[in-house]
Amino acid sequence: MADSQAVPSLRAGSVLLCLCALFLFSALDATAKHLSAFLAVPLLVWARYLVHLLIMVLTILPSQGRGRVLTRRPWLMALRGVTLAGVTLLGQLALYTLPLAETTALVFVAPLLVALFAGPLLGEQVRLRTWLATVAGFAGVLLIARPGGNLAAAGVACSLGAALCYAAYQILTRKLVATEPPMRLLFHTALLGTLVMSPAVPVFWDGRLPSFGQGLLVVSLGVYGGLGHLLLIRAFRETPASLLSPLLYIQLVWATLLGWLVFDHLPDLPAIVGMLIIGGSGLSLAIGRPR
């Protein structure tokens, strides 16, 4: 009896961890959008991964040991880290010109791309429902980035580029999870992101230092990203992915709320419809996965 009562409690805890992680990711995006008015986006991306890496080196690496972070699949691990750095860079470039909610919705095309590419890349069967959901999802994209709308074309292109990188990141993660523990994946994500973005520092830094308040916000980017990924790993470790995956679309809600509260922006009706279509298409695939 005690075990049967513990399972719902464990799953409720995982749901809470997942929701907190998604809020942290939206907070990271909102903070980066605010800071991009004062600091170059590549510098913000570099700082986000550097702080994340320092947190892991100071708090997790001592207990894990060097052997726990070494990988036998360095090229796949490196490619995975590069794709996530691409997600962050392109996503934050998009946020420089686009509202928070619309950018988040466009990036959330990624799960549809994963379902579509899983056939040729992972050997999974691509069913009719996947094709229909993907077509519907891109119809939602057209509603958000419709001709004659007020969204910058460059920002839309960066958002969709981030979605493509995110899809590649998820596919590479699927290939690696069978042999690589979560903390190793998390460490290499921070390490590769820092290494990839470090050459941008001398190019984009003009020698000026951020104010104390801006510095705290810059540090918060790494805290939001690192802690968010830790919470998400913990949630998916305790609860089947088929139960938590539909919750990932709650990030659209967080993004809309923060976009309204921080930037006084609410999507117009066609954009809202497009966001609902993208979210519904992704949910139809996530809920339909075998458990």
Salt bridges, closest charged atoms under 4 A:
GLU102 OE2 - HIS265 NE2 3.70
GLU124 OE2 - ARG174 NH1 3.08
GLU180 OE1 - ARG184 NH1 2.78
ASP206 OD2 - ARG208 NE 2.82
GLU238 OE2 - ARG234 NE 3.34
GLU238 OE2 - ARG237 NE 3.90
ASP268 OD2 - ARG146 NH2 2.47
